[in-house]
Amino acid sequence: MTRAMGAAMRRIHMGNALSAFGLGFTVPYLYVYVAQVRGLGAMTAGLVLAVFAVAALIVLPFAGRAIVRRGPRPVLLAALVTAAIGALSLGLASSSTTVLLSAAALGAGQAVMQPALATMIVDCSTADTRSRAFAMQFFLQNLGLGVGGLIGGHLVDSTRVDSFTLLFSIEAAVFLLLAVVMTTVRMPHSPRIEGAPAQSTKGSWKQLLGNRAMVQLSVLGFVLFFACYGQFESGLSAYGVEAAGISTSALGTALAANTLMIVVAQFAVLRFVERRRRSRVIAVVGLIWAVAWVMAGYAGLGHGSQEMATAAFVSTYALFGLGEAMLSPTVAPLVADLAPTGMAGQYNSAFALVKQLALAVGPAVGGPLGASLHGPYIVTFLLFSLGISVLALRLGKGLTPVQDQPWLARQSRVVARGGASAQPVATEA
């Protein structure tokens, strides 16, 4: 990595932390703000949360093509300004219409930030440094979410509207600050990994769907997000409360254990992941999550003490965190390495769209199932986790050796240099 790429990457990582901070700053308190503080009722609050998902699903198909045509930075700047306007408007909104329109702007802006920042990471990294760069991104995102939620929780007062107005105003200011930081980033052109499919860079969805490995990865990604992230605050929490008798404080401890595992294990796990086949790493994550669901089953369906049930439930979230730490330097770099030259934005947006679909469907399926059908809920998601391992191994058969084992590109370059430098010596002899 050149000095220019390193300087750009530091600013991009700052951007990831700030965007996550802004998200964690307000999203946990949206329901309370709309339903209780503004007095618009539970129905409107539920619609606001739905609007976030719908807005993302609408804009992401267009975001990829815009990134390909205009570059990631202009698209990111537009997304940040849109999100800032949405956040500020949400803090001032008092009617259902203005709240929903503001939430749509905020949700659309935040959705586009993800693939734009991911594409900037791709452009400012090499095959050798990409896994570490995405691991750092995931680490900073979780740190930003945690710190944002912690600070936001101390600022809000459900009896004072102005405390929430201040909260959303600070979020808007964070997005605008991030926009200023991003204008200072000088984007170098990064060489791509060898072995990527050589296709046209027009950015059509038809070409993307013709990439069999990318389609397989998208299906795998849907299952990953559906079976894990889509259950955190819906099905799994409902199951914990209803089946395992987990208190709200214990549920908070479980969520904290998930974040703590990611923060503590991320770079230790990275050393293990960097020298393994990506497909096999994902397969191992499926097995780890299968164990997590078994622990959850023990917590709710076993006959141990309440203390044992709580410990098992907290362990479930921690095991999910371990799997997430293994995925962050694996899946996102693989998406980038599957993309033809100039198409990283399109591929990142497509994968973000898959993630949003999974996060929309996951709670809708898992919530009712986890709250009432406890045994079938555990069995269903245990099978989904084992399915992750099967899909990952099948994906590995369709990857080139360099896509599945990116360090092979570095070894081939070293060998090539050694052969080039040895040739003059033989001639002199």
C-alpha positions as CSV (number, residue, x, y, z in Angstrom):
1,M,0.0,0.0,0.0
2,T,1.4,3.4,-1.0
3,R,1.5,6.4,1.3
4,A,-1.3,8.1,-0.6
5,M,-3.5,4.9,-0.2
6,G,-2.7,4.8,3.5
7,A,-3.7,8.4,4.1
8,A,-6.9,7.9,2.2
9,M,-7.7,4.7,4.1
10,R,-7.3,6.5,7.5
11,R,-9.9,9.1,6.4
12,I,-12.2,6.4,5.1
13,H,-12.0,4.5,8.4
14,M,-12.8,7.7,10.2
15,G,-15.8,8.0,8.0
16,N,-16.9,4.5,8.9
17,A,-16.7,5.2,12.6
18,L,-18.6,8.5,12.2
19,S,-21.3,7.0,10.1
20,A,-21.8,4.2,12.6
21,F,-21.7,6.7,15.5
22,G,-24.5,8.7,13.8
23,L,-26.6,5.5,13.3
24,G,-26.2,4.3,16.9
25,F,-26.8,7.8,18.2
26,T,-30.5,7.9,17.2
27,V,-31.9,4.6,15.8
28,P,-32.4,2.8,19.2
29,Y,-34.6,5.7,20.3
30,L,-36.7,6.2,17.2
31,Y,-39.6,4.2,18.4
32,V,-39.8,6.0,21.7
33,Y,-39.4,9.4,20.0
34,V,-42.2,8.9,17.4
35,A,-44.7,6.9,19.5
36,Q,-44.4,8.6,22.9
37,V,-42.4,11.9,22.7
38,R,-44.2,13.1,19.6
39,G,-47.4,11.3,20.5
40,L,-47.9,9.8,17.1
41,G,-48.7,6.3,18.3
42,A,-47.2,2.8,17.9
43,M,-48.6,2.4,14.3
44,T,-46.7,5.5,13.0
45,A,-43.5,4.4,14.9
46,G,-43.7,1.0,13.3
47,L,-44.2,2.6,9.9
48,V,-41.1,4.7,10.5
49,L,-39.0,1.6,11.1
50,A,-40.5,0.0,8.0
51,V,-39.7,3.1,5.9
52,F,-36.0,2.8,6.7
53,A,-36.0,-0.7,5.1
54,V,-38.2,0.3,2.1
55,A,-36.1,3.4,1.4
56,A,-32.9,1.3,1.3
57,L,-34.5,-1.3,-1.0
58,I,-35.5,1.5,-3.4
59,V,-32.3,3.4,-3.6
60,L,-29.7,0.6,-3.5
61,P,-30.3,-0.7,-7.0
62,F,-29.6,2.8,-8.4
63,A,-26.7,3.5,-6.0
64,G,-24.5,0.8,-7.6
65,R,-24.8,2.2,-11.1
66,A,-24.2,5.8,-9.8
67,I,-21.0,4.6,-8.0
68,V,-19.8,3.0,-11.2
69,R,-20.5,6.1,-13.3
70,R,-19.6,8.9,-10.9
71,G,-17.2,7.2,-8.4
72,P,-17.9,6.4,-4.8
73,R,-17.0,9.8,-3.3
74,P,-19.6,12.0,-5.0
75,V,-22.3,9.4,-4.3
76,L,-21.2,9.3,-0.6
77,L,-21.3,13.1,-0.3
78,A,-24.8,13.1,-1.8
79,A,-25.9,10.4,0.7
80,L,-24.4,12.3,3.6
81,V,-26.2,15.5,2.8
82,T,-29.4,13.6,2.3
83,A,-29.0,11.8,5.6
84,A,-28.2,15.1,7.4
85,I,-31.3,16.7,6.0
86,G,-33.4,13.7,7.0
87,A,-31.9,13.7,10.6
88,L,-32.5,17.4,11.1
89,S,-36.0,17.2,9.7
90,L,-36.8,14.2,11.9
91,G,-35.8,16.1,15.0
92,L,-38.2,19.0,14.1
93,A,-41.0,16.9,12.6
94,S,-44.3,16.9,14.5
95,S,-46.8,15.3,12.1
96,S,-46.9,11.7,10.7
97,T,-46.3,12.9,7.2
98,T,-43.2,14.9,8.0
99,V,-41.9,12.1,10.2
100,L,-42.2,9.5,7.5
101,L,-40.7,11.7,4.8
102,S,-37.8,12.6,7.1
103,A,-37.2,8.9,8.0
104,A,-37.2,8.0,4.2
105,A,-34.5,10.6,3.6
106,L,-32.4,9.4,6.6
107,G,-32.9,5.8,5.7
108,A,-32.0,6.3,2.0
109,G,-28.8,8.3,2.9
110,Q,-27.6,5.8,5.4
111,A,-28.2,2.8,3.1
112,V,-26.1,4.4,0.3
113,M,-23.2,5.1,2.7
114,Q,-22.4,1.4,3.1
115,P,-21.6,0.5,-0.5
116,A,-20.0,3.9,-1.2
117,L,-17.6,3.5,1.7
118,A,-16.9,-0.2,0.9
119,T,-16.0,0.8,-2.7
120,M,-13.7,3.5,-1.4
121,I,-12.0,0.8,0.7
122,V,-11.6,-1.4,-2.4
123,D,-10.1,1.5,-4.3
124,C,-7.6,2.3,-1.6
125,S,-6.5,-1.3,-0.8
126,T,-4.7,-4.1,-2.5
127,A,-5.4,-7.8,-2.5
128,D,-2.8,-8.1,0.3
129,T,-4.4,-5.4,2.6
130,R,-8.1,-5.7,1.8
131,S,-9.0,-8.3,4.5
132,R,-7.3,-6.2,7.2
133,A,-9.0,-3.1,5.9
134,F,-12.5,-4.6,6.0
135,A,-11.8,-6.0,9.5
136,M,-10.9,-2.6,10.7
137,Q,-14.1,-1.2,9.1
138,F,-16.2,-3.7,11.0
139,F,-14.3,-3.1,14.2
140,L,-14.9,0.7,13.9
141,Q,-18.5,0.3,12.9
142,N,-19.3,-1.7,16.1
143,L,-17.3,0.6,18.2
144,G,-19.1,3.6,16.7
145,L,-22.5,2.0,17.2
146,G,-21.8,1.2,20.8
147,V,-20.4,4.6,21.7
148,G,-23.2,6.4,19.8
149,G,-25.9,4.4,21.6
150,L,-24.2,5.0,24.9
151,I,-23.9,8.8,24.5
152,G,-27.3,9.1,22.9
153,G,-29.0,7.3,25.8
154,H,-27.5,9.8,28.3
155,L,-28.7,12.8,26.3
156,V,-32.3,11.9,25.7
157,D,-35.2,12.5,28.1
158,S,-38.6,11.1,27.1
159,T,-40.3,14.0,28.9
160,R,-38.5,16.6,26.8
161,V,-38.9,17.0,23.0
162,D,-36.0,19.4,22.8
163,S,-33.6,16.6,24.0
164,F,-34.5,14.6,21.0
165,T,-34.2,17.6,18.7
166,L,-30.7,18.1,20.1
167,L,-30.0,14.4,19.4
168,F,-31.0,14.5,15.8
169,S,-29.3,17.8,15.3
170,I,-26.0,16.4,16.5
171,E,-26.5,13.4,14.2
172,A,-27.0,15.8,11.2
173,A,-23.8,17.7,12.3
174,V,-21.9,14.4,12.4
175,F,-23.0,13.5,8.8
176,L,-22.0,17.0,7.6
177,L,-18.6,16.7,9.4
178,L,-18.1,13.4,7.7
179,A,-18.9,15.0,4.3
180,V,-16.2,17.6,4.9
181,V,-13.7,14.9,5.9
182,M,-14.5,12.9,2.7
183,T,-13.8,15.9,0.5
184,T,-10.2,15.8,1.6
185,V,-9.7,12.2,0.5
186,R,-7.5,11.8,-2.5
187,M,-8.6,8.6,-4.2
188,P,-5.7,6.6,-5.7
189,H,-6.4,3.9,-8.3
190,S,-5.8,0.5,-6.8
191,P,-4.7,-2.5,-8.8
192,R,-7.2,-5.4,-8.7
193,I,-6.7,-8.9,-7.6
194,E,-5.6,-11.4,-10.4
195,G,-8.1,-14.0,-11.5
196,A,-11.2,-11.8,-11.3
197,P,-13.6,-12.4,-14.2
198,A,-12.9,-10.2,-17.2
199,Q,-16.2,-8.7,-18.1
200,S,-17.5,-5.4,-19.4
201,T,-17.7,-2.5,-16.9
202,K,-21.0,-1.1,-18.1
203,G,-22.5,-2.0,-14.8
204,S,-25.6,-3.8,-15.9
205,W,-27.5,-6.1,-13.5
206,K,-27.7,-8.7,-16.3
207,Q,-23.9,-9.0,-16.2
208,L,-23.9,-9.3,-12.4
209,L,-26.5,-12.0,-12.5
210,G,-24.5,-13.8,-15.1
211,N,-21.6,-14.1,-12.6
212,R,-22.4,-17.5,-11.0
213,A,-20.0,-17.1,-8.1
214,M,-21.6,-13.7,-7.2
215,V,-25.1,-15.2,-7.4
216,Q,-24.0,-18.0,-5.1
217,L,-22.4,-15.5,-2.7
218,S,-25.5,-13.4,-2.7
219,V,-27.7,-16.4,-1.8
220,L,-25.2,-17.3,0.9
221,G,-25.2,-13.7,2.2
222,F,-29.0,-13.7,2.4
223,V,-28.9,-16.8,4.6
224,L,-26.1,-15.3,6.7
225,F,-28.0,-12.1,7.4
226,F,-31.3,-13.8,7.8
227,A,-30.1,-16.4,10.3
228,C,-28.0,-14.0,12.4
229,Y,-28.4,-10.3,12.1
230,G,-32.1,-10.6,11.3
231,Q,-32.7,-12.4,14.6
232,F,-30.8,-10.3,17.1
233,E,-33.5,-7.8,18.1
234,S,-36.5,-9.7,16.9
235,G,-36.8,-13.5,17.0
236,L,-33.9,-14.3,19.3
237,S,-34.8,-11.6,21.9
238,A,-38.5,-12.7,21.8
239,Y,-37.4,-16.3,22.3
240,G,-35.1,-15.3,25.1
241,V,-37.8,-13.5,27.0
242,E,-40.7,-15.9,26.3
243,A,-39.0,-19.3,26.4
244,A,-35.9,-18.7,28.6
245,G,-37.3,-16.1,30.9
246,I,-34.5,-13.7,30.2
247,S,-34.8,-10.3,31.8
248,T,-34.4,-7.1,29.9
249,S,-31.1,-6.4,31.7
250,A,-29.8,-9.9,30.8
251,L,-30.8,-9.2,27.2
252,G,-28.8,-6.0,27.3
253,T,-25.8,-8.0,28.7
254,A,-26.1,-10.5,25.8
255,L,-26.0,-7.7,23.3
256,A,-23.0,-6.2,25.1
257,A,-21.3,-9.6,25.0
258,N,-21.8,-9.7,21.3
259,T,-20.1,-6.3,20.8
260,L,-17.4,-7.1,23.3
261,M,-16.5,-10.4,21.5
262,I,-16.2,-8.5,18.2
263,V,-14.0,-5.8,19.7
264,V,-11.8,-8.2,21.6
265,A,-11.5,-11.0,19.0
266,Q,-11.5,-9.1,15.7
267,F,-7.7,-8.8,15.1
268,A,-6.8,-12.1,16.8
269,V,-9.3,-13.8,14.5
270,L,-7.8,-11.9,11.5
271,R,-4.5,-13.7,11.9
272,F,-6.3,-17.0,11.6
273,V,-8.5,-16.0,8.7
274,E,-5.9,-14.4,6.5
275,R,-4.2,-17.7,5.7
276,R,-7.3,-19.9,5.2
277,R,-9.6,-20.5,2.3
278,R,-12.4,-17.9,2.4
279,S,-15.1,-20.6,1.7
280,R,-13.9,-22.8,4.5
281,V,-13.8,-19.9,6.9
282,I,-17.5,-19.1,6.1
283,A,-18.3,-22.8,6.5
284,V,-16.7,-22.8,10.0
285,V,-18.8,-19.8,10.9
286,G,-21.9,-21.8,10.0
287,L,-20.8,-24.5,12.5
288,I,-20.1,-21.9,15.2
289,W,-23.5,-20.5,14.8
290,A,-25.1,-23.9,14.9
291,V,-23.5,-24.3,18.3
292,A,-24.9,-20.9,19.2
293,W,-28.4,-22.1,18.4
294,V,-27.9,-25.2,20.4
295,M,-26.9,-23.0,23.4
296,A,-30.0,-20.9,22.8
297,G,-32.0,-24.2,22.7
298,Y,-30.6,-25.2,26.1
299,A,-31.4,-21.7,27.5
300,G,-35.1,-22.0,26.6
301,L,-35.9,-25.6,26.3
302,G,-33.5,-27.1,28.9
303,H,-34.3,-27.7,32.5
304,G,-31.4,-26.0,34.2
305,S,-31.5,-23.1,36.6
306,Q,-32.3,-19.6,35.6
307,E,-28.7,-18.6,36.0
308,M,-27.6,-21.4,33.6
309,A,-30.2,-20.3,31.1
310,T,-29.0,-16.7,31.2
311,A,-25.4,-17.8,30.9
312,A,-26.3,-20.0,27.9
313,F,-28.2,-17.1,26.3
314,V,-25.4,-14.7,26.7
315,S,-23.0,-17.3,25.3
316,T,-25.2,-17.5,22.2
317,Y,-24.7,-13.8,21.4
318,A,-21.0,-14.1,22.1
319,L,-20.7,-17.0,19.7
320,F,-22.5,-15.0,17.1
321,G,-20.0,-12.2,17.6
322,L,-17.1,-14.6,17.1
323,G,-18.7,-15.6,13.8
324,E,-19.2,-12.0,12.7
325,A,-15.5,-11.2,13.5
326,M,-14.5,-14.1,11.1
327,L,-16.9,-12.9,8.4
328,S,-15.8,-9.3,8.3
329,P,-12.4,-9.9,6.7
330,T,-13.8,-12.6,4.5
331,V,-17.1,-11.8,2.8
332,A,-16.7,-8.1,1.9
333,P,-13.3,-8.6,0.3
334,L,-14.6,-11.6,-1.6
335,V,-17.4,-9.4,-3.1
336,A,-14.8,-6.9,-4.2
337,D,-12.6,-9.6,-5.7
338,L,-15.5,-11.1,-7.7
339,A,-16.2,-7.7,-9.3
340,P,-14.8,-6.9,-12.8
341,T,-12.6,-3.8,-13.1
342,G,-14.7,-0.7,-12.3
343,M,-17.7,-2.7,-11.1
344,A,-17.0,-2.8,-7.3
345,G,-19.7,-0.2,-6.6
346,Q,-22.3,-2.2,-8.4
347,Y,-21.4,-5.4,-6.6
348,N,-21.2,-3.8,-3.2
349,S,-24.6,-2.2,-3.8
350,A,-26.1,-5.5,-4.9
351,F,-24.7,-7.3,-1.8
352,A,-26.0,-4.4,0.4
353,L,-29.4,-4.9,-1.2
354,V,-29.3,-8.6,-0.3
355,K,-28.5,-7.7,3.2
356,Q,-31.4,-5.3,3.5
357,L,-33.8,-7.9,2.1
358,A,-32.6,-10.4,4.7
359,L,-32.9,-7.9,7.5
360,A,-36.5,-7.1,6.4
361,V,-37.6,-10.7,6.1
362,G,-35.7,-12.0,9.1
363,P,-37.6,-10.2,11.9
364,A,-41.0,-10.8,10.1
365,V,-40.4,-14.6,10.1
366,G,-38.3,-14.9,13.3
367,G,-40.3,-12.6,15.6
368,P,-43.6,-14.5,15.7
369,L,-41.8,-17.9,15.5
370,G,-39.4,-17.1,18.4
371,A,-42.2,-15.7,20.6
372,S,-44.6,-18.7,20.3
373,L,-43.1,-21.8,18.6
374,H,-39.9,-22.2,20.6
375,G,-38.8,-25.6,19.5
376,P,-39.4,-25.1,15.8
377,Y,-37.7,-21.8,16.0
378,I,-34.5,-23.3,17.3
379,V,-34.6,-26.2,14.9
380,T,-35.2,-23.9,11.9
381,F,-32.3,-21.6,12.5
382,L,-30.0,-24.5,13.5
383,L,-30.7,-25.9,10.0
384,F,-30.1,-22.5,8.4
385,S,-26.7,-22.4,10.1
386,L,-25.7,-25.8,8.9
387,G,-27.0,-24.7,5.5
388,I,-24.4,-21.8,5.6
389,S,-21.6,-24.4,5.8
390,V,-23.0,-26.4,2.9
391,L,-23.5,-23.3,0.7
392,A,-20.0,-22.0,1.6
393,L,-18.3,-25.2,0.5
394,R,-20.3,-25.2,-2.7
395,L,-19.3,-21.6,-3.3
396,G,-15.6,-22.6,-2.9
397,K,-15.9,-25.0,-5.8
398,G,-16.8,-22.1,-8.1
399,L,-14.1,-19.7,-7.0
400,T,-10.7,-19.4,-8.7
401,P,-7.7,-20.3,-6.4
402,V,-6.8,-16.6,-6.0
403,Q,-10.3,-15.6,-5.1
404,D,-10.6,-18.3,-2.4
405,Q,-7.0,-17.9,-1.3
406,P,-5.9,-14.3,-2.0
407,W,-2.4,-14.8,-0.5
408,L,-1.6,-16.9,-3.6
409,A,-1.4,-13.7,-5.7
410,R,1.2,-12.3,-3.3
411,Q,3.3,-15.5,-3.5
412,S,3.1,-15.5,-7.3
413,R,4.3,-11.9,-7.5
414,V,7.2,-12.8,-5.2
415,V,8.2,-15.7,-7.4
416,A,7.9,-13.6,-10.5
417,R,10.2,-11.0,-9.1
418,G,12.7,-13.6,-8.0
419,G,12.7,-15.1,-11.5
420,A,13.2,-11.7,-13.1
421,S,16.1,-10.7,-10.9
422,A,17.8,-14.1,-11.3
423,Q,17.9,-13.8,-15.1
424,P,20.6,-11.1,-15.4
425,V,22.9,-13.0,-13.0
426,A,22.8,-16.1,-15.2
427,T,23.6,-14.0,-18.3
428,E,26.7,-12.5,-16.7
429,A,28.0,-15.9,-15.7
